[in-house]
Amino acid sequence: MLKIIEASSFEPTSLFTPLDAATLETAGGIVDSVRSQGVNAIRQFANQFGERSDDQPLLIEREQMKAATGRIDQRDLDLLKRVAERIRSFADAQLNCLSELKTPVPGGFAGHTIQPVDRVGCYAPAGRFALPSTALMTVVPAVAAGCPAIILATPNPSDMMLATAFIAGANQVLAIGGAHAIAALAYGFDGFQKCDLITGPGNRWVTAAKKIVNGDCGIDMLAGPSELVLVADETGEPETIAADLLAQAEHDVDARPFMITTSREMADKVNVQIQIQLTALPTGQIAQQAIQNGGAIIVESTQQAIEICNALAPEHLELHCVDAQSMASQIKHAGCIFIGSQSAEVFGDYGIGPNHTLPTAGTSRWSAGLNVFTYTRIRTFLQLSDVPNSLVQDTARLAEIEGLIGHQQASLRRQH
């Protein structure tokens, strides 16, 4: 059951649980081994974790991915194609919002071009279950951005994951996972060039490895445990609210499902439904533990609910309220907002369009979810042909103020 929390006693704090020292140390050792020993270390870890035997290739090519499409159910193949198309359609629409720029400046022109990242490593977990949805979510936007080389890393790739990689548009599959996969993507190995950017969620060792390699390559974000905040007024449907909270809770035992409501009666009804639905949920044992991480926060008004939402800055925010659209316009911090009771977070998880790789732990205050822009670079340019003396003098004086006389002299060479 969700514990009942009065808003007056609730202290919104960061939901983030820092990576513990032991995890960072273990991941760091793995990363260092891969960086220094290359493919030998990768093979050692692949054997240790039961991913690849010595006679199996680490890299799987497009031809083998395509062959896997013939080994899965045709209905599933059609499903993958539909979902990939929805994700691609949204990514294309996003990219079309951004245009190249050329604008006059004193003495010429300046602007920017939109360049895709050259080599991208996309990570898709395969812990309790393989996650084709994450493969689609990470690879398809990279394809839409125009990235020339896209590698999907996932441990023990099944036919379903290989087929998904093919449909999504990956160039290769790296058939390993964990911290050693992140290190392999970041530093490369014999026959495999390092990646410029690594994206996608994973367990704490994957997250720790991404933290460690950040700077040697780019990363999208450090993903923490999944979060849902669901706001409901007295018009909410307890059965549906309970189902949405449990859908979040079944991710893993560290998931954080919260409900905020103006009605104590609604909280009680939802708790009854949680107990009923848990008994029939195959993942109930996990969900039961995760439910304890959250709670039902009782507020006096929707305005107070909005204030708490903004303080929490959750990964997912569902609004089951009469005035959901108005409330959404007042939310400043959230990874993705699901407006209205029909806008289930699970539709976002499974490819209606927007990405499901979202900022956790309050990081939506300064960052956004994975999207087509993650895979692009806005590269600026300057093209001057007739530099006005006023610009020369402004530049020379600022350089003098900063004591950079070489800069001053370089600008004065353009004076006429």
C-alpha atoms as one frame of an Amber mdcrd trajectory, in Angstrom:
protein
   0.000   0.000   0.000   0.973   3.600  -0.528   1.767   5.262   2.764  -0.412
   8.324   3.427   1.572  11.561   3.698   0.076  14.901   4.689   1.433  17.703
   2.517   2.239  19.752   5.628   4.726  17.095   6.742   6.131  16.294   3.302
   9.597  17.644   2.544  10.256  17.431  -1.197  13.847  16.381  -1.611  15.833
  15.042  -4.515  14.723  11.538  -5.414  18.269  10.762  -6.455  20.200   8.100
  -4.606  23.881   8.785  -5.324  25.906   6.002  -6.861  27.507   4.193  -3.966
  31.270   3.984  -3.642  31.326   0.213  -4.113  29.483   0.404  -7.440  31.748
   3.195  -8.686  34.832   1.256  -7.622  33.683  -1.949  -9.319  32.650  -0.162
 -12.514  35.881   1.829 -12.462  37.944  -1.351 -12.312  36.065  -2.804 -15.275
  36.418   0.397 -17.297  40.146   0.603 -16.558  40.655  -3.009 -17.612  38.881
  -2.485 -20.929  40.703   0.777 -21.559  44.133  -0.791 -20.948  43.632  -4.371
 -22.172  41.051  -3.915 -24.919  39.433  -6.967 -26.418  41.131  -9.388 -23.994
  39.395  -7.727 -21.035  36.117  -7.520 -22.946  36.278 -11.255 -23.675  37.073
 -11.982 -20.040  34.020 -10.063 -18.798  31.798 -11.459 -21.569  32.742 -14.961
 -20.415  32.380 -14.081 -16.739  28.843 -12.787 -17.214  27.777 -15.530 -19.625
  27.310 -13.238 -22.614  29.730 -14.529 -25.257  31.937 -17.594 -25.584  35.324
 -17.227 -27.227  34.029 -18.618 -30.530  31.141 -16.120 -30.746  31.674 -12.723
 -32.376  31.357  -9.601 -30.247  29.930  -7.675 -33.196  26.849  -8.685 -35.154
  26.358  -7.149 -38.599  23.265  -6.018 -40.522  23.014  -9.251 -42.506  22.641
 -11.303 -39.329  20.145  -8.795 -37.908  18.081  -9.087 -41.068  18.120 -12.878
 -40.823  16.643 -12.601 -37.326  13.596 -10.805 -38.717  12.636 -14.082 -40.391
  12.822 -15.974 -37.111  10.313 -13.952 -35.107   6.540 -13.917 -35.367   5.331
 -11.837 -38.324   2.875 -10.032 -36.053   5.734  -8.990 -33.791   7.779  -7.866
 -36.783   4.871  -5.732 -37.978   4.540  -4.320 -34.446   8.216  -3.316 -34.392
   7.810  -1.577 -37.741   4.737   0.360 -36.544   6.407   1.512 -33.343   9.619
   2.452 -35.157   7.590   4.526 -37.603   5.805   6.388 -34.800   9.093   7.178
 -33.062  10.670   8.229 -36.373   7.703  10.452 -37.248   8.022  12.326 -33.953
  11.814  12.614 -34.278  11.465  13.970 -37.814   8.915  16.528 -36.617  11.296
  17.602 -33.845  14.218  17.952 -36.247  12.100  20.024 -38.613  11.657  22.586
 -35.822  15.373  23.351 -36.050  16.836  25.071 -39.085  20.235  26.170 -40.236
  21.035  29.833 -39.751  22.868  32.575 -41.624  22.493  36.110 -40.323  24.309
  39.409 -40.988  26.961  40.601 -38.504  29.329  43.563 -38.825  31.576  42.830
 -41.775  29.871  39.679 -43.030  27.816  36.757 -41.846  27.550  34.315 -38.967
  25.336  31.323 -38.437  25.105  27.678 -37.627  24.790  24.345 -39.352  23.229
  21.165 -37.935  25.651  18.253 -37.858  24.887  14.705 -36.707  27.238  12.976
 -34.280  29.491  10.604 -36.258  29.550   7.465 -34.115  26.857   6.687 -31.570
  26.665   3.845 -29.080  23.109   3.076 -27.933  22.616   0.883 -24.873  19.549
  -1.335 -24.370  19.387  -3.346 -21.118  18.561  -7.032 -20.998  18.279  -7.806
 -17.301  15.105  -9.578 -16.258  13.757  -8.909 -19.754  15.239  -7.746 -23.036
  13.910  -4.310 -23.936  13.189  -3.865 -27.655  11.353  -0.633 -26.814  14.608
   0.902 -25.539  16.484  -0.272 -28.632  13.915   1.543 -30.767  13.929   4.637
 -28.558  17.704   5.027 -28.681  18.467   4.000 -32.263  15.595   5.501 -34.274
  16.233   9.160 -33.255  19.913   8.674 -34.131  18.880   7.478 -37.581  16.540
  10.472 -37.930  19.404  12.783 -36.978  21.533  11.300 -39.751  24.256   9.686
 -37.623  26.483   7.680 -40.011  27.417   4.909 -37.552  25.019   3.593 -34.909
  25.936   0.664 -32.677  23.400  -0.994 -30.380  24.998  -2.599 -27.319  22.903
  -5.226 -25.567  23.886  -8.437 -23.747  22.884 -11.857 -25.128  20.951 -10.451
 -28.093  17.930 -12.597 -28.888  16.305 -12.819 -32.293  13.798 -10.237 -31.056
  16.560  -7.770 -30.169  18.459  -8.403 -33.417  15.295  -7.924 -35.444  14.567
  -4.742 -33.513  18.081  -3.461 -34.209  17.552  -4.109 -37.918  14.152  -2.381
 -38.032  15.480   0.558 -36.001  18.436   1.043 -38.343  21.488   0.067 -36.275
  24.654  -0.600 -38.246  26.044  -3.127 -35.769  25.102  -4.862 -32.531  27.718
  -5.145 -29.793  26.640  -8.318 -28.021  27.730  -7.450 -24.474  26.315  -5.396
 -21.616  27.198  -3.791 -18.316  30.138  -1.551 -17.528  32.415  -3.381 -19.990
  30.007  -2.566 -22.842  30.092   1.122 -21.932  33.902   1.030 -21.789  34.068
  -0.771 -25.140  31.876   1.885 -26.715  33.885   4.680 -25.120  37.399   3.435
 -25.907  36.984   0.956 -28.748  38.962  -2.238 -29.240  40.732  -4.128 -31.990
  38.437  -3.910 -35.035  36.042  -1.477 -33.413  36.389   2.303 -33.404  35.413
   4.248 -30.270  32.082   6.087 -30.203  31.621   9.820 -29.832  28.387   9.576
 -27.818  26.766   6.938 -25.614  23.026   6.975 -24.907  20.480   4.786 -23.192
  19.585   3.636 -19.664  20.988   0.734 -17.693  21.594  -0.660 -14.227  23.772
   1.039 -11.633  26.991  -0.404 -13.082  26.090   0.915 -16.516  25.257   4.297
 -14.991  28.503   4.335 -13.029  30.489   3.463 -16.146  28.795   6.274 -18.079
  29.747   8.668 -15.311  33.362   7.470 -15.486  33.771   7.711 -19.288  31.967
  11.054 -19.562  34.469  13.497 -20.998  36.326  10.849 -22.968  33.097  10.677
 -24.954  29.694  12.259 -24.576  26.754  10.755 -22.701  23.074  11.598 -22.719
  22.391  11.474 -18.966  22.873   9.499 -15.769  19.595   7.650 -15.307  18.488
   6.806 -11.788  15.550   4.651 -10.639  12.354   5.280 -12.582   9.810   7.734
 -11.126   6.124   8.523 -11.541   4.142  11.272  -9.864   0.410  10.978 -10.523
  -1.876  13.873  -9.585  -5.560  13.027  -9.128  -8.584  14.974  -7.985 -11.914
  13.514  -6.894 -12.829  12.716 -10.535 -10.027  10.157 -10.896 -10.711   6.462
 -11.465  -9.128   4.436  -8.623  -8.749   1.283 -10.739  -6.890   3.141 -13.496
  -4.723   5.125 -11.062  -3.725   1.942  -9.239  -2.874   0.246 -12.537  -0.660
   3.167 -13.604   1.163   3.227 -10.268   1.768  -0.524 -10.405   2.971  -0.303
 -13.992   5.659   2.044 -12.737   6.369  -0.026  -9.639   7.058  -3.215 -11.584
  10.152  -1.693 -13.251  12.325  -2.700 -10.313  12.418  -2.584  -6.522  13.961
   0.913  -6.574  11.182   2.534  -8.645   9.387   5.492  -7.036   5.595   5.758
  -7.571   3.923   8.773  -5.935   0.325   9.926  -5.948  -0.736  13.466  -5.091
  -4.430  14.022  -4.428  -6.833  16.500  -2.943  -9.011  13.626  -1.701  -8.085
  11.308   1.180 -11.020   9.145   0.126  -9.427   8.785  -3.337  -6.122   7.698
  -1.757  -7.917   5.034   0.273  -9.763   3.726  -2.808  -6.529   3.564  -4.779
  -4.854   1.600  -1.995  -7.693  -0.931  -2.045  -7.234  -1.321  -5.794  -3.473
  -1.685  -5.448  -3.979  -4.609  -3.064  -6.508  -6.238  -5.402  -4.396  -5.803
  -8.537  -1.148  -6.887  -6.884  -2.533 -10.367  -6.311  -2.939 -10.910 -10.062
   0.268  -9.194 -11.196   3.077 -11.594 -12.221   5.598  -8.927 -11.200   3.741
  -8.289  -7.950   6.656  -9.162  -5.698   8.780  -6.411  -7.262   5.907  -3.919
  -7.414   5.031  -4.548  -3.768   8.531  -3.484  -2.732   8.636  -0.459  -5.033
   5.274   0.841  -3.790   6.911   1.341  -0.398   9.327   3.875  -1.943   6.523
   6.272  -2.783   3.380   7.436  -1.093   0.039   9.216  -1.398   0.491  12.900
  -0.607  -2.708  14.613   0.543  -2.861  18.264  -0.513  -5.342  21.029   0.168
  -5.532  22.360  -3.394  -4.377  21.750  -6.947  -2.038  24.715  -6.555  -0.306
  22.960  -3.680  -0.069  19.843  -5.866   1.601  21.894  -8.603   4.122  23.306
  -6.121   5.063  19.817  -4.934   5.367  18.567  -8.521   7.733  21.385  -9.365
   9.761  20.666  -6.238  10.047  16.967  -7.096  10.749  17.552 -10.835   9.764
  13.948 -11.605  10.704  11.821 -14.576   7.054  11.090 -15.436   4.087  13.224
 -14.399   0.492  12.060 -14.996  -2.384  14.491 -14.480  -5.755  12.820 -13.780
  -7.669  16.021 -13.161 -10.525  18.017 -14.616  -8.191  20.951 -15.286  -5.251
  18.826 -16.475  -4.342  21.121 -19.359  -4.298  24.186 -17.110  -2.191  22.348
 -14.550   0.263  21.210 -17.221   0.864  24.802 -18.264   2.022  25.557 -14.696
   4.504  22.682 -14.465   8.053  23.953 -14.833   9.994  20.778 -14.093   9.176
  17.292 -15.392  10.734  14.846 -17.830   7.458  14.233 -19.670   3.916  15.331
 -18.774   0.980  13.032 -19.527  -2.078  15.273 -19.698  -5.417  13.659 -18.827
  -6.329  10.205 -17.565  -6.209   8.652 -21.057  -2.605   9.801 -21.571  -1.059
   6.800 -19.837   2.653   6.805 -19.169   2.816   3.283 -20.622   1.937   4.711
 -24.055   5.051   6.847 -23.745   7.055   3.786 -22.701   6.024   1.835 -25.759
   6.570   4.204 -28.604   3.689   6.557 -29.295   6.356   9.101 -30.283   8.198
  11.011 -27.528  11.201   9.252 -26.037  10.960   7.168 -22.881  14.579   7.807
 -21.850  13.975  10.728 -19.500  15.817  12.694 -16.797  15.389  11.321 -13.276
  16.228  12.508  -9.780  15.176  16.107 -10.301  17.555  16.630 -13.227  14.661
  17.777 -15.418  15.328  21.166 -13.788  18.195  21.597 -16.256  17.999  18.750
 -18.745  15.605  17.066 -21.158  14.921  13.528 -22.225  16.706  11.737 -25.028
  15.602  13.153 -28.382  16.750  13.728 -31.934  18.653  16.852 -30.837  20.809
  14.700 -28.534  22.357  13.229 -31.662  23.070  16.555 -33.346  25.609  19.352
 -32.912  24.864  22.987 -33.644  28.107  24.114 -35.266  28.576  27.865 -35.653
  30.530  29.698 -38.333  31.810  33.216 -38.992  32.533  34.611 -42.454  33.847
  38.201 -42.554  35.132  40.071 -45.600  34.967  43.765 -44.742  35.611  44.212
 -41.027  34.559  47.687 -39.812  37.121  49.593 -37.760  34.583  49.941 -34.940
  34.609  46.146 -34.489  38.412  46.129 -34.588  38.586  48.797 -31.895  36.011
  47.103 -29.652  37.872  43.810 -29.913  41.265  45.427 -29.302  40.065  47.261
 -26.215  38.409  44.195 -24.656  41.613  42.234 -25.279  43.635  45.008 -23.625
  41.305  45.005 -20.595  41.909  41.268 -20.216  45.670  41.632 -20.690  45.726
  39.510 -23.842  47.861  41.703 -26.052  48.299  38.992 -28.668  44.534  39.074
 -29.156  44.689  42.850 -29.409  47.398  42.734 -32.055  45.542  40.067 -34.061
  42.466  42.260 -34.222  44.443  45.404 -35.120  45.906  43.561 -38.138  42.392
  43.838 -39.654  42.215  47.606 -39.246  42.049  49.689 -42.392
